[in-house]
Amino acid sequence: MTTRPAAISRALTTTVATLALVLAAAACTTSEPPVGPTSKTGLPPATAAPSAALAPYYTQKLDWKKCGDLECADLRVPLDHAAPDPSKDLTIKVARVKARDQAKRLGSLLVNPGGPGASGIDYVRGGAETIGGPEVRRYYDLVGFDPRGVASSDPIDCLDDKDLDRFLAADPTPDDATEEQALLTQAKAMADGCQQDNPDLVKHLSTADAARDMDILRAAVGDTQLNYLGKSYGTFLGSTYADLFPQRVGRVVLDGVVPPDLTSAELGEGQARGFQIATQAYVEDCVTEECPLGSTPQAALKGLDDFFRQVDRQPLPTGDPSAPLLTEGWARLGVAVALYDQGSWGFLTDALREAKSGNGQSLMQLADAYAGRRPGGGYDGNLMESIYAVNCLDRPDSPDVSAYETYAKDFSAKAPTWGANLAWGALPCGVWPVKSAVGPHTVAAPGSDPIVVVGTTRDPATIYEWSKRLRDQLDNAVLVSYDGDGHTAYGRSNTCVDSAIDAYYVQGRVPKDGLKC
């Protein structure tokens, strides 16, 4: 599964959006004056000059121009930071909403909503009134960007729309060797398509590459230290940045953590357990009223498993001529997206009731929302391709199909509903055409200013233990815990979390390590 925050809601159709994942602007204001960033380590902000080859990138000035309600600019970065070649430069698209109080402005707050592959520009465009509390928006320019290979920043395009439909519709839980080979064919199509689209770019789409781009962006917006909000995969990007440039860490919040040392198998196993926990919470809520899956939580869980098996055998009509059948692949995406936020559980129940009566239209709407797919065909952005282009560089996997059979057995023992699905989901990374020299690794960010890590106890996509794992790795970090459901916590209507993070950004007050909300 992708690791995406509530930005998914903005991809929902109008009908779905009213009942689905909504960012809330609940936060406290303060009459205290803002406090500008100062190093709490006793060390000055990093001032080390970039290498001569990188200096032109670090000294560039952004040419901001009006683009709707935002200001937009282009940032030039090298394809290969180790060997810059201006003829191969990439363009990173950037957008901002300026601080409301420019006289007391604290700097820029760079944001990444997750994925990998979600658009930071869309995040700022859709959430400029809900990213952070009113005081954060008053004193910080909100800066969103599309990382390299993503959305509008030299996007990687691996499959055409019809082939991507086939890839997502494929049976994600193969039952025999024939179905395994069919899934392997789809995995190779994705991997080969990315390689053929841009053989140079596909080698340089790792998170470390994106983190180095972000340091150039930090310099271009005029900040000596990075102020940052990373959600979901954005925590991987943020912690990677912190480890590469610890002295340039300013006020950094990492919410819904993906630790950089996770292997591909650990990622899949953890997400399988996370979605199982979220599914358990959903069915316990579902049975409080008339639940189409069963009258008890145990019966409802079995009912969902039976439903997936039934759809695998006999797909349902969707009413969409470009994707006329709701396969198990589409159905699982539709259920999964609704588990990201408890506000969408009611719509999921209605969609499942409709599907049980033989109509897959509403579940297909949810699946479309997950994939950024327009009803009737076509995709907004390239999230479902760039997620593999990034993840498979960061976390290679085995080329041996038998490894995934073992994963499926092991994962399913802990997460019966989602184990096989998440086990086979990494298959493209087993046949990926290029390898990274980095791979999974721990991070420490020695000498950084305090980093705030936020974890949600029943987060389906980024399990709570991963937040503790990253906090323990980082030399200077605190953990804020939210006891609740859904993916990520900050800006999702919990005033305890919101107030603590707002005070950190505006006042520089680091939350107490172990704060529970």
C-alpha positions in Angstrom: 0.0 0.0 0.0 1.1 3.6 -0.5 1.7 5.6 2.7 -0.6 8.5 2.1 -2.1 11.0 4.6 -5.5 12.6 4.5 -4.5 14.3 1.2 -6.2 11.3 -0.3 -9.5 13.0 0.3 -8.8 15.6 -2.3 -8.7 12.9 -4.9 -12.2 11.7 -4.0 -15.1 12.5 -6.2 -17.5 15.1 -4.9 -19.9 12.5 -3.7 -17.3 10.6 -1.8 -15.4 13.6 -0.4 -18.2 14.7 1.8 -18.1 11.5 3.7 -14.4 10.6 3.4 -11.0 11.9 4.6 -11.2 15.5 5.7 -8.4 17.6 7.1 -9.7 19.7 10.0 -8.4 23.1 11.0 -8.7 22.5 14.7 -5.8 24.3 16.5 -5.3 26.7 19.3 -4.1 30.3 18.7 -1.8 32.1 21.0 -1.2 35.7 21.9 2.5 35.1 22.5 4.9 36.6 20.0 6.6 34.2 17.6 10.1 33.0 18.5 12.5 32.6 15.6 14.6 29.4 15.2 17.8 29.3 17.1 20.0 26.2 17.5 19.2 24.3 20.7 22.4 22.3 20.3 24.6 25.2 21.1 25.9 25.1 17.6 25.3 27.7 14.9 23.2 26.8 11.9 25.1 25.1 9.1 27.1 27.5 7.0 29.4 25.1 5.1 29.6 26.1 1.5 28.5 23.6 -1.2 31.1 22.2 -3.5 32.1 24.3 -6.5 30.1 22.1 -8.8 26.9 22.5 -6.7 27.3 26.2 -5.9 25.3 27.4 -8.9 22.3 25.4 -7.7 22.6 26.7 -4.1 22.8 30.3 -5.2 19.9 30.3 -7.7 17.0 32.7 -7.0 13.4 31.6 -7.4 11.3 33.6 -9.8 7.9 33.5 -8.1 4.9 34.0 -10.3 1.2 33.9 -9.6 -0.5 30.6 -10.4 -4.1 30.7 -9.2 -4.3 31.1 -5.4 -0.6 30.2 -5.1 2.8 31.5 -6.2 4.9 29.1 -8.2 8.5 28.8 -9.3 10.9 26.3 -10.8 14.0 25.0 -9.0 16.9 23.6 -10.9 18.6 20.5 -9.4 21.3 18.2 -10.8 20.2 14.7 -12.0 23.2 13.3 -10.2 24.4 15.3 -7.2 27.7 13.5 -7.2 28.4 14.5 -10.8 26.4 17.6 -11.8 25.9 18.1 -15.5 23.8 21.2 -16.4 22.7 19.5 -19.7 20.9 16.9 -17.6 19.4 19.1 -14.9 15.9 18.4 -13.5 13.2 21.0 -12.8 11.5 20.8 -9.4 8.1 22.5 -9.4 7.5 24.6 -6.2 4.5 26.5 -4.9 3.9 28.6 -1.8 1.3 30.5 0.2 3.0 33.5 1.8 2.9 34.1 5.6 0.1 36.4 6.5 2.3 38.4 8.8 5.3 39.2 6.7 6.8 41.6 9.2 7.1 38.8 11.8 7.7 36.0 9.3 9.7 33.0 10.8 10.7 31.6 7.4 9.4 28.9 5.2 7.7 25.6 6.2 8.4 23.0 3.6 5.8 20.2 3.5 5.6 16.7 2.0 2.3 14.8 2.2 3.6 11.3 1.5 3.4 8.6 -1.1 6.1 8.4 -2.3 4.5 10.2 -5.2 2.0 12.5 -3.7 2.1 16.1 -4.9 3.3 18.7 -2.4 1.9 21.4 -4.6 -1.6 19.8 -4.6 -1.2 19.5 -0.8 -0.6 23.2 -0.4 -3.2 24.1 -2.9 -5.9 22.0 -1.3 -4.8 22.4 2.4 -3.4 25.9 2.7 -6.1 26.6 5.3 -5.6 23.4 7.2 -1.9 22.7 7.2 -0.9 23.7 10.7 -2.9 26.1 12.9 -3.7 29.7 12.2 -0.5 30.9 13.9 1.6 28.6 11.8 0.1 30.0 8.7 0.5 33.5 10.0 4.2 33.3 10.5 5.4 30.8 7.9 5.4 30.7 4.1 3.9 27.2 3.3 6.0 25.7 0.6 5.0 22.6 -1.3 7.0 20.9 -4.0 6.8 17.9 -6.2 9.9 15.7 -5.7 11.9 14.6 -8.7 10.0 12.1 -10.8 6.7 13.0 -9.2 3.6 14.8 -10.5 4.8 18.0 -12.3 8.6 17.6 -11.6 9.9 15.6 -14.6 7.4 12.8 -13.8 8.3 9.2 -14.5 5.7 7.6 -16.8 5.9 3.8 -16.7 2.6 2.6 -18.1 -0.1 4.1 -20.2 -3.5 4.5 -18.6 -4.9 1.2 -19.9 -1.8 -0.7 -18.8 -2.0 0.9 -15.4 -5.6 -0.1 -15.1 -4.6 -3.7 -15.8 -1.7 -3.5 -13.3 -4.0 -2.3 -10.5 -6.8 -4.6 -11.4 -4.5 -7.7 -11.2 -5.2 -10.4 -8.6 -3.1 -9.3 -5.7 -3.3 -12.6 -3.8 -2.4 -15.3 -6.3 -3.7 -18.8 -5.5 -1.5 -21.0 -7.8 1.5 -20.9 -10.0 -0.5 -19.6 -13.0 -1.8 -16.6 -11.1 1.7 -16.0 -9.7 3.1 -15.8 -13.2 0.4 -13.5 -14.3 1.2 -11.1 -11.4 4.9 -11.4 -12.2 4.1 -10.3 -15.8 2.4 -7.2 -14.4 5.3 -6.5 -12.1 7.8 -6.7 -15.0 5.6 -4.5 -17.1 5.8 -1.8 -14.4 9.6 -2.2 -13.9 10.4 -2.3 -17.6 8.1 0.6 -18.4 9.9 2.9 -15.9 13.3 1.9 -17.3 12.2 2.5 -20.9 10.5 5.8 -20.1 13.7 7.5 -18.7 16.7 5.2 -18.2 18.8 8.0 -16.7 16.1 9.4 -14.3 15.2 5.9 -13.0 18.7 5.6 -11.5 18.3 8.8 -9.5 14.9 8.7 -7.9 16.0 7.5 -4.4 14.9 9.3 -1.3 18.5 10.5 -0.7 18.4 12.2 -4.1 15.1 14.0 -3.2 16.6 15.0 0.2 19.6 16.6 -1.5 17.1 18.5 -3.7 15.3 19.7 -0.6 18.5 21.2 0.8 18.9 23.2 -2.4 15.3 24.3 -2.0 16.0 25.3 1.6 18.7 27.6 0.3 16.6 29.0 -2.5 13.9 30.1 -0.1 16.5 31.9 2.0 16.5 29.7 5.1 19.7 28.7 6.9 17.9 25.8 8.6 15.1 23.6 7.3 11.6 23.9 8.9 9.6 21.0 7.7 6.4 18.9 8.0 6.6 15.4 6.7 3.7 13.1 6.8 3.8 9.4 6.0 6.5 8.8 3.4 7.4 12.4 4.0 8.9 11.2 7.3 11.3 9.0 5.4 12.3 12.0 3.3 12.6 14.3 6.4 14.7 11.8 8.5 16.9 11.1 5.5 17.5 14.9 5.1 18.2 15.2 8.8 20.8 12.5 8.7 22.5 14.0 5.6 22.4 17.6 6.9 22.0 17.5 10.7 23.3 21.0 11.3 20.6 22.4 8.9 17.7 20.9 10.8 15.4 23.6 12.2 11.9 22.8 13.3 11.1 19.4 11.9 8.0 17.3 12.5 7.7 13.7 11.2 4.1 12.4 11.5 3.2 8.8 10.6 6.7 7.3 10.4 8.4 5.2 7.8 11.9 4.5 9.2 14.6 4.4 6.5 16.0 1.2 7.9 12.9 -0.9 7.1 13.5 -3.6 4.6 10.9 -4.3 1.9 9.7 -7.3 3.8 9.5 -5.4 7.1 7.5 -2.6 5.4 5.0 -5.1 3.9 4.6 -7.1 7.2 4.2 -3.9 9.2 1.6 -2.5 6.9 -0.3 -5.8 6.8 -0.5 -5.7 10.6 -1.5 -2.0 10.5 -4.3 -2.6 8.1 -5.5 -5.6 10.1 -5.7 -3.5 13.2 -7.6 -0.8 11.3 -9.9 -3.4 9.9 -10.6 -4.7 13.3 -11.5 -1.2 14.6 -13.7 -0.7 11.5 -15.7 -3.9 11.9 -16.2 -3.2 15.7 -17.7 0.1 14.6 -19.6 -1.4 11.7 -21.5 -3.9 13.9 -22.9 -1.2 16.2 -25.5 -0.7 13.5 -26.6 -2.8 10.5 -23.3 -4.1 9.1 -23.4 -5.8 5.7 -20.5 -8.1 6.7 -21.9 -9.7 9.8 -23.5 -9.1 13.2 -20.3 -9.5 15.3 -16.8 -8.3 14.8 -15.6 -11.9 14.3 -18.3 -12.6 11.8 -17.7 -9.2 10.0 -14.0 -10.0 9.6 -14.9 -13.3 8.1 -17.5 -11.6 5.9 -14.9 -9.2 4.5 -12.5 -12.1 3.7 -15.3 -14.0 2.1 -16.2 -10.9 0.1 -12.7 -10.5 -1.3 -12.7 -14.2 -2.3 -16.1 -13.9 -4.0 -15.0 -10.8 -6.0 -11.9 -12.7 -7.0 -14.1 -15.4 -8.4 -16.7 -13.2 -9.9 -15.9 -9.4 -10.3 -18.7 -6.9 -10.0 -20.0 -4.4 -12.5 -18.8 -0.8 -11.9 -20.7 1.2 -14.5 -17.3 2.5 -15.7 -16.7 1.6 -19.4 -12.9 1.9 -19.0 -12.9 -0.4 -16.0 -16.1 -2.3 -16.1 -15.3 -4.9 -13.5 -14.5 -4.5 -9.8 -11.8 -7.1 -9.4 -10.2 -8.2 -6.1 -7.4 -5.8 -6.9 -9.7 -2.8 -7.2 -11.9 -3.9 -4.3 -8.9 -4.1 -1.9 -7.8 -0.6 -2.9 -11.3 0.7 -2.3 -11.5 -0.8 1.2 -8.0 0.3 2.1 -8.5 3.9 1.2 -11.5 4.1 3.6 -9.4 2.7 6.4 -7.1 5.7 6.3 -9.6 7.8 8.3 -12.5 6.8 10.5 -14.5 9.6 8.9 -14.9 7.5 5.8 -16.1 4.3 7.6 -19.8 5.1 7.0 -19.2 5.4 3.3 -17.3 2.2 3.2 -20.2 0.4 4.9 -22.6 1.8 2.3 -20.2 0.8 -0.5 -19.9 -2.8 0.9 -23.7 -3.1 1.3 -24.0 -2.0 -2.3 -21.3 -4.4 -3.5 -22.9 -7.3 -1.5 -26.1 -6.6 -3.6 -24.0 -7.0 -6.8 -23.0 -3.4 -7.6 -19.4 -2.4 -7.4 -19.7 1.3 -8.4 -19.1 2.9 -5.0 -16.2 0.7 -4.1 -14.7 1.5 -7.5 -15.1 5.2 -6.7 -13.0 4.6 -3.6 -10.4 2.7 -5.5 -10.3 5.5 -8.0 -9.6 7.9 -5.2 -6.8 5.8 -3.8 -5.1 5.6 -7.2 -5.7 9.2 -8.3 -7.8 7.8 -11.1 -10.6 9.7 -12.8 -13.9 7.9 -13.2 -14.1 6.9 -16.9 -10.3 6.5 -17.2 -7.1 8.5 -16.9 -5.0 9.5 -13.9 -4.2 12.7 -12.1 -0.5 12.5 -11.5 1.8 9.5 -11.4 1.6 8.3 -7.8 0.9 4.7 -8.7 4.1 4.6 -10.8 6.5 6.8 -8.9 5.8 4.9 -5.7 7.6 1.9 -7.2 10.3 4.0 -8.9 11.2 5.4 -5.4 10.5 2.5 -3.1 12.3 -0.1 -5.3 15.5 2.0 -5.2 15.2 2.5 -1.5 14.2 -1.1 -0.7 15.1 -3.8 -3.3 13.5 -7.2 -2.9 14.1 -10.8 -4.0 13.7 -11.8 -7.6 12.7 -15.2 -6.5 8.9 -15.8 -6.6 9.2 -18.3 -3.8 10.3 -15.6 -1.5 6.8 -13.9 -1.8 5.1 -17.2 -1.2 7.0 -17.3 2.1 6.2 -13.7 2.8 2.5 -14.4 2.2 2.4 -17.3 4.6 4.3 -15.4 7.3 2.4 -12.2 6.9 -1.0 -13.9 6.9 -0.3 -15.6 10.2 -0.3 -12.2 11.8 -2.7 -10.4 9.4 -5.1 -12.8 7.8 -7.0 -10.2 5.8 -4.1 -8.3 4.4 -1.0 -10.5 4.7 -0.9 -12.0 1.2 -1.9 -8.7 -0.4 1.0 -6.8 1.2 3.4 -9.7 0.6 2.9 -9.8 -3.1 2.7 -6.0 -3.4 6.5 -5.7 -3.4 7.0 -8.0 -6.4 8.0 -5.1 -8.8 10.9 -4.4 -6.5 12.2 -7.9 -7.0 12.5 -7.4 -10.8 13.5 -3.7 -10.7 16.1 -2.9 -13.4 18.4 -0.7 -11.3 19.8 -0.9 -7.8 20.7 1.8 -5.3 24.0 1.8 -3.5 22.3 2.9 -0.2 19.4 0.5 0.7 17.8 0.3 4.1 19.9 2.0 6.8 19.5 3.6 10.2 19.7 7.3 10.7 20.9 9.4 13.7 21.2 13.0 12.6 24.0 13.7 15.1 24.1 17.3 16.4 20.6 18.2 15.0 18.1 20.4 16.8 15.2 18.5 18.4 13.0 16.6 15.9 9.4 15.9 16.8 8.1 12.4 15.9 4.4 11.8 15.9 2.7 8.3 16.0 -0.9 7.2 16.0 -1.7 4.0 17.9 -4.0 2.5 15.2 -2.5 3.9 12.1 -3.1 1.4 9.3 -0.3 2.5 6.9 2.5 3.5 9.3 2.3 1.4 12.5 2.9 3.1 15.8 6.0 1.0 16.6 7.7 2.6 13.7 7.4 6.0 15.3 9.1 4.7 18.4 11.7 3.0 16.3 12.7 6.2 14.6 12.6 8.3 17.8 15.1 5.8 19.3 17.4 6.0 16.3 17.6 9.8 16.2 20.1 11.4 18.5 17.8 14.3 19.4 14.1 13.5 19.1 10.9 13.4 21.1 7.8 11.3 20.6 4.2 12.6 20.6 1.6 9.8 20.7 -2.0 10.0 19.6 -4.3 7.2 20.9 -6.6 6.9 17.9 -7.5 5.7 14.5 -6.5 6.7 11.0 -3.3 7.7 9.2 -1.2 10.5 10.8 -2.3 12.8 13.6 -1.4 16.5 13.2 -4.2 18.4 11.6 -6.7 15.6 12.0 -8.9 17.4 14.7 -6.9 16.3 17.8 -6.3 19.5 19.7 -3.7 18.0 22.0 -1.5 17.1 19.1 -2.2 20.2 17.2 -1.5 22.6 20.1 1.8 20.9 20.9 3.0 21.0 17.3 1.8 24.6 16.7 3.7 25.7 19.8 6.8 24.0 18.6 6.7 25.7 15.2 5.7 29.2 16.4 7.3 29.4 19.9 10.1 26.8 19.5 8.7 24.9 22.5 9.7 21.3 22.1 6.9 18.9 23.3 7.8 16.7 26.3 9.1 13.4 25.1 6.4 10.8 25.7 3.5 13.2 25.4 0.3 11.2 25.1 -2.8 12.6 23.4 
